[in-house]
Amino acid sequence: MIEKKITICYEEFASVEEMLLQDQKLVAAALEAQKGSYSPYSRFQVGAALLLEDGTVIMGANQENIAYPSGLCAERVAMFAAGANYPDVAMDTLVIAGSDHGVLCEAPASPCGACRQVMAEYQKKQKKPLKVILVGSKCIRKFACVDDLLPLIFDSLKV
Ligand code: THU
């Protein structure tokens, strides 16, 4: 038996002003996207902004339903909209921001496992890294690719 460790890498910013201008604009877009949240059950408003490599920005917000599993997370709303409407344009950067009862959470938003798996699939499809930015009021984390958010990704073609 060999014990192994996995290390993940990401950048952490104390405020949005420390970020690249393009990323600052995407963070603002993710915050704006929260306005589209339909979340009467959780009161948790999540916004996503997805930059495509042609410069298009797709917005997403979580959509809930009284039949709970029928809802969808903000980031999947954005990724599926991009996949459906821009199937041949690679996804460059996905930004996610969550607010609880209208107040931006201190800790950065953290996507659920299902969303991470969807990110992984689109990243694999496009053969280019999908960058991910998770926004909180106290810190912002930037991941250079999905692998760092989902080590040991389910992928039948990987050993
Ligand atoms: N949610 C998202 O939209 N994205 C995340 O990364 C985490 C959770 C949504 C799902 C549900 O509508 C609400 O937040 C509470 O879990």
Backbone and ligand atoms as CSV (ligand in chain L), in Angstrom:
chain,resi,resn,atom,element,x,y,z
A,1,MET,N,N,0.850,-1.192,0.000
A,1,MET,CA,C,0.000,0.000,0.000
A,1,MET,C,C,0.886,1.241,0.000
A,2,ILE,N,N,0.526,2.208,-0.798
A,2,ILE,CA,C,1.245,3.484,-0.818
A,2,ILE,C,C,0.234,4.571,-0.489
A,3,GLU,N,N,0.559,5.406,0.470
A,3,GLU,CA,C,-0.328,6.536,0.744
A,3,GLU,C,C,0.022,7.672,-0.210
A,4,LYS,N,N,-1.002,8.244,-0.839
A,4,LYS,CA,C,-0.760,9.333,-1.784
A,4,LYS,C,C,-1.528,10.571,-1.350
A,5,LYS,N,N,-1.019,11.720,-1.733
A,5,LYS,CA,C,-1.705,12.973,-1.400
A,5,LYS,C,C,-1.977,13.726,-2.685
A,6,ILE,N,N,-3.078,14.444,-2.706
A,6,ILE,CA,C,-3.407,15.267,-3.861
A,6,ILE,C,C,-3.331,16.726,-3.440
A,7,THR,N,N,-2.649,17.520,-4.238
A,7,THR,CA,C,-2.551,18.954,-3.964
A,7,THR,C,C,-3.379,19.696,-5.001
A,8,ILE,N,N,-4.172,20.654,-4.574
A,8,ILE,CA,C,-4.879,21.495,-5.541
A,8,ILE,C,C,-4.304,22.909,-5.472
A,9,CYS,N,N,-4.424,23.614,-6.580
A,9,CYS,CA,C,-3.854,24.968,-6.660
A,9,CYS,C,C,-4.938,25.974,-7.020
A,10,TYR,N,N,-4.877,27.129,-6.408
A,10,TYR,CA,C,-5.753,28.229,-6.809
A,10,TYR,C,C,-5.168,29.534,-6.300
A,11,GLU,N,N,-5.628,30.622,-6.894
A,11,GLU,CA,C,-5.205,31.951,-6.432
A,11,GLU,C,C,-6.283,32.505,-5.521
A,12,GLU,N,N,-5.877,33.234,-4.498
A,12,GLU,CA,C,-6.867,33.836,-3.602
A,12,GLU,C,C,-6.644,35.346,-3.574
A,13,PHE,N,N,-7.744,36.071,-3.718
A,13,PHE,CA,C,-7.693,37.540,-3.729
A,13,PHE,C,C,-8.506,38.049,-2.546
A,14,ALA,N,N,-8.000,39.094,-1.888
A,14,ALA,CA,C,-8.713,39.680,-0.749
A,14,ALA,C,C,-9.834,40.592,-1.224
A,15,SER,N,N,-9.689,41.130,-2.425
A,15,SER,CA,C,-10.749,41.988,-2.957
A,15,SER,C,C,-10.701,41.944,-4.478
A,16,VAL,N,N,-11.809,42.340,-5.078
A,16,VAL,CA,C,-11.937,42.258,-6.535
A,16,VAL,C,C,-10.941,43.185,-7.238
A,17,GLU,N,N,-10.573,44.260,-6.574
A,17,GLU,CA,C,-9.636,45.228,-7.169
A,17,GLU,C,C,-8.277,44.609,-7.474
A,18,GLU,N,N,-7.936,43.523,-6.784
A,18,GLU,CA,C,-6.647,42.863,-7.028
A,18,GLU,C,C,-6.646,42.049,-8.324
A,19,MET,N,N,-7.817,41.882,-8.905
A,19,MET,CA,C,-7.936,40.959,-10.044
A,19,MET,C,C,-7.710,41.663,-11.383
A,20,LEU,N,N,-7.494,40.868,-12.431
A,20,LEU,CA,C,-7.399,41.401,-13.786
A,20,LEU,C,C,-8.697,42.132,-14.114
A,21,LEU,N,N,-8.605,43.167,-14.941
A,21,LEU,CA,C,-9.795,43.959,-15.264
A,21,LEU,C,C,-10.907,43.091,-15.859
A,22,GLN,N,N,-10.513,42.182,-16.731
A,22,GLN,CA,C,-11.521,41.285,-17.347
A,22,GLN,C,C,-12.243,40.460,-16.279
A,23,ASP,N,N,-11.486,39.975,-15.292
A,23,ASP,CA,C,-12.100,39.186,-14.222
A,23,ASP,C,C,-12.984,40.062,-13.333
A,24,GLN,N,N,-12.551,41.306,-13.111
A,24,GLN,CA,C,-13.372,42.226,-12.319
A,24,GLN,C,C,-14.743,42.408,-12.974
A,25,LYS,N,N,-14.735,42.547,-14.319
A,25,LYS,CA,C,-16.008,42.736,-15.042
A,25,LYS,C,C,-16.882,41.492,-14.937
A,26,LEU,N,N,-16.239,40.331,-14.966
A,26,LEU,CA,C,-17.011,39.081,-14.866
A,26,LEU,C,C,-17.599,38.902,-13.470
A,27,VAL,N,N,-16.849,39.321,-12.457
A,27,VAL,CA,C,-17.375,39.251,-11.091
A,27,VAL,C,C,-18.608,40.158,-10.982
A,28,ALA,N,N,-18.508,41.349,-11.554
A,28,ALA,CA,C,-19.662,42.271,-11.533
A,28,ALA,C,C,-20.848,41.641,-12.265
A,29,ALA,N,N,-20.577,40.944,-13.360
A,29,ALA,CA,C,-21.653,40.302,-14.124
A,29,ALA,C,C,-22.309,39.180,-13.315
A,30,ALA,N,N,-21.504,38.421,-12.571
A,30,ALA,CA,C,-22.065,37.331,-11.749
A,30,ALA,C,C,-22.950,37.905,-10.640
A,31,LEU,N,N,-22.526,39.035,-10.074
A,31,LEU,CA,C,-23.343,39.682,-9.034
A,31,LEU,C,C,-24.648,40.197,-9.642
A,32,GLU,N,N,-24.549,40.759,-10.841
A,32,GLU,CA,C,-25.732,41.245,-11.558
A,32,GLU,C,C,-26.680,40.074,-11.879
A,33,ALA,N,N,-26.080,38.941,-12.235
A,33,ALA,CA,C,-26.875,37.761,-12.624
A,33,ALA,C,C,-27.721,37.245,-11.468
A,34,GLN,N,N,-27.307,37.542,-10.240
A,34,GLN,CA,C,-28.097,37.094,-9.078
A,34,GLN,C,C,-29.531,37.609,-9.140
A,35,LYS,N,N,-29.720,38.730,-9.841
A,35,LYS,CA,C,-31.080,39.306,-9.936
A,35,LYS,C,C,-32.043,38.357,-10.632
A,36,GLY,N,N,-31.502,37.427,-11.416
A,36,GLY,CA,C,-32.358,36.466,-12.125
A,36,GLY,C,C,-32.667,35.225,-11.311
A,37,SER,N,N,-32.169,35.196,-10.073
A,37,SER,CA,C,-32.405,34.016,-9.241
A,37,SER,C,C,-33.887,33.878,-8.904
A,38,TYR,N,N,-34.402,32.658,-9.075
A,38,TYR,CA,C,-35.754,32.333,-8.593
A,38,TYR,C,C,-35.554,31.332,-7.458
A,39,SER,N,N,-35.534,31.850,-6.230
A,39,SER,CA,C,-35.154,31.005,-5.094
A,39,SER,C,C,-36.077,31.231,-3.897
A,40,PRO,N,N,-37.416,31.037,-4.100
A,40,PRO,CA,C,-38.345,31.276,-2.992
A,40,PRO,C,C,-38.209,30.267,-1.864
A,41,TYR,N,N,-37.546,29.131,-2.125
A,41,TYR,CA,C,-37.463,28.086,-1.099
A,41,TYR,C,C,-36.198,28.222,-0.256
A,42,SER,N,N,-35.073,28.489,-0.881
A,42,SER,CA,C,-33.813,28.595,-0.121
A,42,SER,C,C,-33.476,30.039,0.247
A,43,ARG,N,N,-34.029,30.991,-0.501
A,43,ARG,CA,C,-33.656,32.417,-0.339
A,43,ARG,C,C,-32.153,32.614,-0.545
A,44,PHE,N,N,-31.555,31.710,-1.301
A,44,PHE,CA,C,-30.117,31.783,-1.589
A,44,PHE,C,C,-29.978,32.127,-3.072
A,45,GLN,N,N,-29.496,33.330,-3.351
A,45,GLN,CA,C,-29.455,33.797,-4.740
A,45,GLN,C,C,-28.054,33.583,-5.313
A,46,VAL,N,N,-27.990,32.752,-6.321
A,46,VAL,CA,C,-26.692,32.479,-6.946
A,46,VAL,C,C,-26.699,33.030,-8.369
A,47,GLY,N,N,-25.620,33.736,-8.698
A,47,GLY,CA,C,-25.453,34.260,-10.051
A,47,GLY,C,C,-24.206,33.670,-10.677
A,48,ALA,N,N,-24.271,33.449,-11.977
A,48,ALA,CA,C,-23.093,32.946,-12.693
A,48,ALA,C,C,-22.896,33.768,-13.958
A,49,ALA,N,N,-21.628,34.038,-14.259
A,49,ALA,CA,C,-21.288,34.703,-15.521
A,49,ALA,C,C,-20.255,33.824,-16.214
A,50,LEU,N,N,-20.542,33.479,-17.442
A,50,LEU,CA,C,-19.676,32.560,-18.186
A,50,LEU,C,C,-19.150,33.272,-19.428
A,51,LEU,N,N,-17.833,33.503,-19.422
A,51,LEU,CA,C,-17.193,34.153,-20.575
A,51,LEU,C,C,-16.814,33.089,-21.603
A,52,LEU,N,N,-17.273,33.287,-22.838
A,52,LEU,CA,C,-16.893,32.380,-23.922
A,52,LEU,C,C,-15.676,32.959,-24.629
A,53,GLU,N,N,-14.977,32.129,-25.387
A,53,GLU,CA,C,-13.719,32.624,-25.972
A,53,GLU,C,C,-13.948,33.668,-27.057
A,54,ASP,N,N,-15.179,33.809,-27.547
A,54,ASP,CA,C,-15.453,34.877,-28.527
A,54,ASP,C,C,-15.872,36.180,-27.835
A,55,GLY,N,N,-15.819,36.217,-26.501
A,55,GLY,CA,C,-16.137,37.438,-25.767
A,55,GLY,C,C,-17.579,37.501,-25.262
A,56,THR,N,N,-18.415,36.582,-25.715
A,56,THR,CA,C,-19.807,36.552,-25.242
A,56,THR,C,C,-19.837,36.206,-23.756
A,57,VAL,N,N,-20.699,36.889,-23.011
A,57,VAL,CA,C,-20.886,36.550,-21.596
A,57,VAL,C,C,-22.310,36.027,-21.414
A,58,ILE,N,N,-22.410,34.797,-20.926
A,58,ILE,CA,C,-23.707,34.171,-20.667
A,58,ILE,C,C,-23.974,34.267,-19.167
A,59,MET,N,N,-25.167,34.728,-18.820
A,59,MET,CA,C,-25.522,34.843,-17.410
A,59,MET,C,C,-26.417,33.660,-17.014
A,60,GLY,N,N,-26.298,33.273,-15.763
A,60,GLY,CA,C,-27.162,32.230,-15.225
A,60,GLY,C,C,-27.517,32.554,-13.796
A,61,ALA,N,N,-28.652,32.044,-13.344
A,61,ALA,CA,C,-29.055,32.217,-11.945
A,61,ALA,C,C,-29.824,30.963,-11.535
A,62,ASN,N,N,-29.741,30.623,-10.248
A,62,ASN,CA,C,-30.410,29.396,-9.816
A,62,ASN,C,C,-31.926,29.512,-9.946
A,63,GLN,N,N,-32.526,28.431,-10.365
A,63,GLN,CA,C,-33.968,28.356,-10.585
A,63,GLN,C,C,-34.517,27.216,-9.740
A,64,GLU,N,N,-35.414,27.543,-8.822
A,64,GLU,CA,C,-35.943,26.517,-7.930
A,64,GLU,C,C,-37.361,26.143,-8.342
A,65,ASN,N,N,-37.836,25.040,-7.764
A,65,ASN,CA,C,-39.167,24.540,-8.094
A,65,ASN,C,C,-39.722,23.827,-6.876
A,66,ILE,N,N,-41.035,23.878,-6.741
A,66,ILE,CA,C,-41.642,23.233,-5.570
A,66,ILE,C,C,-41.356,21.729,-5.544
A,67,ALA,N,N,-41.171,21.150,-6.712
A,67,ALA,CA,C,-40.672,19.764,-6.780
A,67,ALA,C,C,-39.141,19.895,-6.775
A,68,TYR,N,N,-38.544,19.936,-5.581
A,68,TYR,CA,C,-37.173,20.418,-5.391
A,68,TYR,C,C,-36.127,19.960,-6.414
A,69,PRO,N,N,-36.077,18.662,-6.740
A,69,PRO,CA,C,-34.981,18.261,-7.662
A,69,PRO,C,C,-35.127,18.847,-9.063
A,70,SER,N,N,-36.289,19.441,-9.338
A,70,SER,CA,C,-36.498,20.015,-10.673
A,70,SER,C,C,-35.766,21.337,-10.871
A,71,GLY,N,N,-35.243,21.909,-9.800
A,71,GLY,CA,C,-34.511,23.178,-9.938
A,71,GLY,C,C,-33.126,22.954,-10.517
A,72,LEU,N,N,-32.424,24.063,-10.740
A,72,LEU,CA,C,-31.075,23.947,-11.309
A,72,LEU,C,C,-30.176,25.053,-10.756
A,73,CYS,N,N,-28.921,24.710,-10.513
A,73,CYS,CA,C,-27.936,25.677,-10.021
A,73,CYS,C,C,-27.619,26.722,-11.094
A,74,ALA,N,N,-27.181,27.881,-10.625
A,74,ALA,CA,C,-26.872,29.003,-11.514
A,74,ALA,C,C,-25.824,28.639,-12.565
A,75,GLU,N,N,-24.767,27.965,-12.126
A,75,GLU,CA,C,-23.665,27.678,-13.051
A,75,GLU,C,C,-24.069,26.684,-14.126
A,76,ARG,N,N,-24.977,25.737,-13.762
A,76,ARG,CA,C,-25.441,24.813,-14.815
A,76,ARG,C,C,-26.399,25.519,-15.764
A,77,VAL,N,N,-27.204,26.449,-15.244
A,77,VAL,CA,C,-28.071,27.239,-16.128
A,77,VAL,C,C,-27.201,27.936,-17.187
A,78,ALA,N,N,-26.100,28.545,-16.734
A,78,ALA,CA,C,-25.212,29.272,-17.664
A,78,ALA,C,C,-24.518,28.314,-18.628
A,79,MET,N,N,-23.964,27.225,-18.086
A,79,MET,CA,C,-23.225,26.300,-18.955
A,79,MET,C,C,-24.140,25.621,-19.969
A,80,PHE,N,N,-25.356,25.253,-19.542
A,80,PHE,CA,C,-26.262,24.587,-20.478
A,80,PHE,C,C,-26.753,25.577,-21.539
A,81,ALA,N,N,-26.958,26.826,-21.145
A,81,ALA,CA,C,-27.363,27.845,-22.136
A,81,ALA,C,C,-26.257,28.023,-23.169
A,82,ALA,N,N,-25.002,28.052,-22.687
A,82,ALA,CA,C,-23.871,28.192,-23.621
A,82,ALA,C,C,-23.758,26.953,-24.506
A,83,GLY,N,N,-23.885,25.787,-23.879
A,83,GLY,CA,C,-23.786,24.542,-24.646
A,83,GLY,C,C,-24.853,24.452,-25.719
A,84,ALA,N,N,-26.043,24.945,-25.397
A,84,ALA,CA,C,-27.164,24.856,-26.338
A,84,ALA,C,C,-27.081,25.911,-27.440
A,85,ASN,N,N,-26.618,27.105,-27.079
A,85,ASN,CA,C,-26.661,28.225,-28.038
A,85,ASN,C,C,-25.332,28.503,-28.735
A,86,TYR,N,N,-24.232,28.098,-28.109
A,86,TYR,CA,C,-22.893,28.324,-28.691
A,86,TYR,C,C,-22.095,27.019,-28.615
A,87,PRO,N,N,-22.605,25.959,-29.234
A,87,PRO,CA,C,-21.985,24.642,-29.040
A,87,PRO,C,C,-20.533,24.557,-29.487
A,88,ASP,N,N,-20.122,25.436,-30.401
A,88,ASP,CA,C,-18.751,25.344,-30.924
A,88,ASP,C,C,-17.815,26.417,-30.372
A,89,VAL,N,N,-18.283,27.166,-29.381
A,89,VAL,CA,C,-17.438,28.222,-28.799
A,89,VAL,C,C,-16.981,27.764,-27.413
A,90,ALA,N,N,-15.665,27.739,-27.212
A,90,ALA,CA,C,-15.127,27.246,-25.934
A,90,ALA,C,C,-15.495,28.173,-24.779
A,91,MET,N,N,-15.642,27.563,-23.608
A,91,MET,CA,C,-15.923,28.309,-22.372
A,91,MET,C,C,-14.584,28.695,-21.756
A,92,ASP,N,N,-14.410,29.968,-21.476
A,92,ASP,CA,C,-13.115,30.458,-20.970
A,92,ASP,C,C,-13.102,30.559,-19.441
A,93,THR,N,N,-14.060,31.296,-18.906
A,93,THR,CA,C,-14.068,31.552,-17.448
A,93,THR,C,C,-15.499,31.536,-16.931
A,94,LEU,N,N,-15.698,30.815,-15.835
A,94,LEU,CA,C,-17.010,30.741,-15.184
A,94,LEU,C,C,-16.887,31.367,-13.795
A,95,VAL,N,N,-17.725,32.364,-13.529
A,95,VAL,CA,C,-17.702,33.050,-12.228
A,95,VAL,C,C,-19.019,32.770,-11.496
A,96,ILE,N,N,-18.902,32.451,-10.213
A,96,ILE,CA,C,-20.094,32.111,-9.412
A,96,ILE,C,C,-20.095,32.946,-8.137
A,97,ALA,N,N,-21.260,33.523,-7.822
A,97,ALA,CA,C,-21.391,34.323,-6.600
A,97,ALA,C,C,-22.719,33.986,-5.921
A,98,GLY,N,N,-22.675,33.737,-4.626
A,98,GLY,CA,C,-23.887,33.376,-3.898
A,98,GLY,C,C,-24.212,34.371,-2.794
A,99,SER,N,N,-25.498,34.721,-2.676
A,99,SER,CA,C,-25.953,35.614,-1.605
A,99,SER,C,C,-27.037,34.931,-0.789
A,100,ASP,N,N,-26.956,35.109,0.523
A,100,ASP,CA,C,-27.955,34.538,1.421
A,100,ASP,C,C,-28.906,35.657,1.825
A,101,HIS,N,N,-30.191,35.519,1.483
A,101,HIS,CA,C,-31.178,36.561,1.772
A,101,HIS,C,C,-30.680,37.928,1.306
A,102,GLY,N,N,-30.057,37.954,0.127
A,102,GLY,CA,C,-29.652,39.219,-0.475
A,102,GLY,C,C,-28.298,39.757,-0.044
A,103,VAL,N,N,-27.608,39.043,0.838
A,103,VAL,CA,C,-26.286,39.518,1.291
A,103,VAL,C,C,-25.215,38.561,0.776
A,104,LEU,N,N,-24.249,39.112,0.044
A,104,LEU,CA,C,-23.172,38.284,-0.508
A,104,LEU,C,C,-22.473,37.515,0.606
A,105,CYS,N,N,-22.356,36.215,0.419
A,105,CYS,CA,C,-21.731,35.377,1.450
A,105,CYS,C,C,-20.261,35.750,1.632
A,106,GLU,N,N,-19.793,35.666,2.863
A,106,GLU,CA,C,-18.377,35.982,3.130
A,106,GLU,C,C,-17.473,34.960,2.461
A,107,ALA,N,N,-17.827,33.693,2.609
A,107,ALA,CA,C,-17.008,32.634,2.010
A,107,ALA,C,C,-17.328,32.526,0.526
A,108,PRO,N,N,-16.332,32.215,-0.295
A,108,PRO,CA,C,-16.592,32.088,-1.725
A,108,PRO,C,C,-17.634,31.004,-2.011
A,109,ALA,N,N,-18.448,31.241,-3.028
A,109,ALA,CA,C,-19.423,30.240,-3.462
A,109,ALA,C,C,-18.676,28.951,-3.766
A,110,SER,N,N,-19.315,27.822,-3.468
A,110,SER,CA,C,-18.645,26.549,-3.744
A,110,SER,C,C,-19.605,25.635,-4.496
A,111,PRO,N,N,-19.300,25.360,-5.754
A,111,PRO,CA,C,-20.256,24.613,-6.581
A,111,PRO,C,C,-20.458,23.175,-6.109
A,112,CYS,N,N,-21.649,22.666,-6.316
A,112,CYS,CA,C,-21.959,21.288,-5.909
A,112,CYS,C,C,-21.237,20.303,-6.833
A,113,GLY,N,N,-21.226,19.055,-6.414
A,113,GLY,CA,C,-20.528,18.028,-7.179
A,113,GLY,C,C,-21.058,17.872,-8.587
A,114,ALA,N,N,-22.383,17.944,-8.734
A,114,ALA,CA,C,-22.971,17.777,-10.075
A,114,ALA,C,C,-22.493,18.877,-11.015
A,115,CYS,N,N,-22.427,20.112,-10.509
A,115,CYS,CA,C,-21.952,21.226,-11.350
A,115,CYS,C,C,-20.486,21.040,-11.708
A,116,ARG,N,N,-19.686,20.542,-10.763
A,116,ARG,CA,C,-18.260,20.315,-11.053
A,116,ARG,C,C,-18.112,19.268,-12.151
A,117,GLN,N,N,-18.956,18.250,-12.108
A,117,GLN,CA,C,-18.875,17.210,-13.135
A,117,GLN,C,C,-19.263,17.773,-14.504
A,118,VAL,N,N,-20.252,18.666,-14.518
A,118,VAL,CA,C,-20.654,19.300,-15.791
A,118,VAL,C,C,-19.521,20.187,-16.315
A,119,MET,N,N,-18.890,20.947,-15.402
A,119,MET,CA,C,-17.723,21.760,-15.817
A,119,MET,C,C,-16.655,20.864,-16.435
A,120,ALA,N,N,-16.387,19.743,-15.767
A,120,ALA,CA,C,-15.334,18.830,-16.235
A,120,ALA,C,C,-15.639,18.322,-17.641
A,121,GLU,N,N,-16.902,18.039,-17.882
A,121,GLU,CA,C,-17.283,17.488,-19.192
A,121,GLU,C,C,-17.090,18.521,-20.304
A,122,TYR,N,N,-17.527,19.761,-20.041
A,122,TYR,CA,C,-17.347,20.793,-21.080
A,122,TYR,C,C,-15.865,21.094,-21.287
A,123,GLN,N,N,-15.094,21.065,-20.210
A,123,GLN,CA,C,-13.653,21.315,-20.357
A,123,GLN,C,C,-13.031,20.227,-21.230
A,124,LYS,N,N,-13.450,18.992,-20.988
A,124,LYS,CA,C,-12.911,17.882,-21.787
A,124,LYS,C,C,-13.343,18.024,-23.248
A,125,LYS,N,N,-14.617,18.378,-23.463
A,125,LYS,CA,C,-15.157,18.512,-24.823
A,125,LYS,C,C,-14.368,19.547,-25.614
A,126,GLN,N,N,-14.029,20.662,-24.975
A,126,GLN,CA,C,-13.375,21.764,-25.699
A,126,GLN,C,C,-11.847,21.634,-25.740
A,127,LYS,N,N,-11.324,20.700,-24.967
A,127,LYS,CA,C,-9.866,20.453,-24.931
A,127,LYS,C,C,-9.070,21.708,-24.563
A,128,LYS,N,N,-9.695,22.577,-23.779
A,128,LYS,CA,C,-9.018,23.778,-23.276
A,128,LYS,C,C,-9.466,23.970,-21.839
A,129,PRO,N,N,-8.586,24.537,-20.988
A,129,PRO,CA,C,-8.994,24.715,-19.598
A,129,PRO,C,C,-10.164,25.677,-19.436
A,130,LEU,N,N,-11.052,25.334,-18.534
A,130,LEU,CA,C,-12.138,26.242,-18.140
A,130,LEU,C,C,-11.731,26.820,-16.784
A,131,LYS,N,N,-11.503,28.118,-16.757
A,131,LYS,CA,C,-11.126,28.768,-15.494
A,131,LYS,C,C,-12.406,28.993,-14.658
A,132,VAL,N,N,-12.254,28.933,-13.353
A,132,VAL,CA,C,-13.418,29.093,-12.471
A,132,VAL,C,C,-13.073,30.096,-11.370
A,133,ILE,N,N,-13.960,31.057,-11.165
A,133,ILE,CA,C,-13.767,32.065,-10.107
A,133,ILE,C,C,-14.943,31.970,-9.134
A,134,LEU,N,N,-14.620,31.815,-7.864
A,134,LEU,CA,C,-15.640,31.679,-6.818
A,134,LEU,C,C,-15.595,32.926,-5.947
A,135,VAL,N,N,-16.714,33.625,-5.896
A,135,VAL,CA,C,-16.736,34.956,-5.271
A,135,VAL,C,C,-17.327,34.924,-3.863
A,136,GLY,N,N,-16.628,35.537,-2.919
A,136,GLY,CA,C,-17.155,35.786,-1.585
A,136,GLY,C,C,-16.830,37.228,-1.231
A,137,SER,N,N,-17.472,37.749,-0.178
A,137,SER,CA,C,-17.193,39.155,0.163
A,137,SER,C,C,-15.848,39.304,0.866
A,138,LYS,N,N,-15.369,38.213,1.495
A,138,LYS,CA,C,-14.094,38.285,2.215
A,138,LYS,C,C,-12.924,37.780,1.387
A,139,CYS,N,N,-13.220,36.921,0.418
A,139,CYS,CA,C,-12.150,36.468,-0.473
A,139,CYS,C,C,-12.724,35.886,-1.757
A,140,ILE,N,N,-11.878,35.891,-2.770
A,140,ILE,CA,C,-12.260,35.382,-4.089
A,140,ILE,C,C,-11.201,34.374,-4.504
A,141,ARG,N,N,-11.648,33.233,-5.001
A,141,ARG,CA,C,-10.691,32.194,-5.411
A,141,ARG,C,C,-10.763,31.984,-6.911
A,142,LYS,N,N,-9.602,31.839,-7.521
A,142,LYS,CA,C,-9.556,31.595,-8.963
A,142,LYS,C,C,-8.802,30.298,-9.233
A,143,PHE,N,N,-9.471,29.425,-9.973
A,143,PHE,CA,C,-8.903,28.128,-10.340
A,143,PHE,C,C,-8.556,28.162,-11.825
A,144,ALA,N,N,-7.352,27.728,-12.170
A,144,ALA,CA,C,-6.893,27.795,-13.558
A,144,ALA,C,C,-7.573,26.750,-14.443
A,145,CYS,N,N,-8.110,25.723,-13.840
A,145,CYS,CA,C,-8.861,24.706,-14.601
A,145,CYS,C,C,-9.737,23.922,-13.627
A,146,VAL,N,N,-10.652,23.141,-14.195
A,146,VAL,CA,C,-11.637,22.435,-13.360
A,146,VAL,C,C,-10.987,21.324,-12.532
A,147,ASP,N,N,-9.871,20.792,-13.013
A,147,ASP,CA,C,-9.227,19.656,-12.328
A,147,ASP,C,C,-8.962,19.940,-10.849
A,148,ASP,N,N,-8.648,21.196,-10.551
A,148,ASP,CA,C,-8.340,21.543,-9.159
A,148,ASP,C,C,-9.593,21.598,-8.283
A,149,LEU,N,N,-10.748,21.689,-8.923
A,149,LEU,CA,C,-12.009,21.671,-8.170
A,149,LEU,C,C,-12.571,20.259,-8.056
A,150,LEU,N,N,-12.079,19.383,-8.892
A,150,LEU,CA,C,-12.620,18.022,-8.913
A,150,LEU,C,C,-11.494,17.025,-9.201
A,151,PRO,N,N,-10.618,16.844,-8.201
A,151,PRO,CA,C,-9.547,15.863,-8.396
A,151,PRO,C,C,-10.143,14.469,-8.609
A,152,LEU,N,N,-9.455,13.656,-9.334
A,152,LEU,CA,C,-9.920,12.293,-9.651
A,152,LEU,C,C,-11.292,12.335,-10.344
A,153,ILE,N,N,-11.401,13.255,-11.283
A,153,ILE,CA,C,-12.643,13.422,-12.060
A,153,ILE,C,C,-13.103,12.091,-12.638
A,154,PHE,N,N,-14.417,11.835,-12.584
A,154,PHE,CA,C,-14.954,10.652,-13.266
A,154,PHE,C,C,-14.776,10.836,-14.763
A,155,ASP,N,N,-13.993,9.961,-15.348
A,155,ASP,CA,C,-13.695,10.077,-16.769
A,155,ASP,C,C,-13.210,8.704,-17.209
A,156,SER,N,N,-14.067,8.025,-17.928
A,156,SER,CA,C,-13.763,6.630,-18.233
A,156,SER,C,C,-12.502,6.465,-19.081
A,157,LEU,N,N,-12.041,7.563,-19.707
A,157,LEU,CA,C,-10.868,7.440,-20.563
A,157,LEU,C,C,-9.564,7.707,-19.806
A,158,LYS,N,N,-9.684,8.091,-18.529
A,158,LYS,CA,C,-8.472,8.384,-17.747
A,158,LYS,C,C,-8.096,7.188,-16.892
A,159,VAL,N,N,-6.811,7.014,-16.685
A,159,VAL,CA,C,-6.360,5.918,-15.817
A,159,VAL,C,C,-6.207,6.459,-14.393
L,1,THU,N1,N,-26.884,26.745,-5.780
L,1,THU,C1,C,-26.355,27.217,-6.954
L,1,THU,O1,O,-27.070,27.722,-7.811
L,1,THU,N2,N,-25.022,27.086,-7.147
L,1,THU,C2,C,-24.150,26.622,-6.215
L,1,THU,O2,O,-22.946,26.587,-6.485
L,1,THU,C3,C,-24.628,26.148,-4.930
L,1,THU,C4,C,-26.096,26.122,-4.746
L,1,THU,C5,C,-28.319,26.928,-5.545
L,1,THU,C6,C,-29.153,25.700,-5.550
L,1,THU,C7,C,-30.344,26.148,-4.737
L,1,THU,O3,O,-31.241,26.868,-5.572
L,1,THU,C8,C,-29.758,27.121,-3.739
L,1,THU,O4,O,-28.515,27.528,-4.279
L,1,THU,C9,C,-29.559,26.574,-2.345
L,1,THU,O5,O,-28.818,25.430,-2.355
